[in-house]
């Protein structure tokens, strides 16, 4: 049965698509560019409801970073006293 499935898949490919004759293809040629420009995050529905777009999410995260940095600097100052 497995062999029938493999043969069926091979039969679906048109004869003009002979990938063995293709030259010059480089696997992963654009992967670094893709990684630099892509950062997708799936939000839970309740979180997505609070943020209508990517700018709202970015602004909220920036504020959270600022709060965390202030708290860290306050803890560092208190530790020196």
Secondary structure by P-SEA (a helix, b strand, c coil): caaaaaaaaaaacccccccccccccccccaaaaaaacbbbbbbcaaaaaacccaaaaaaaaaaaaaaaaaaaaaaaaaaac
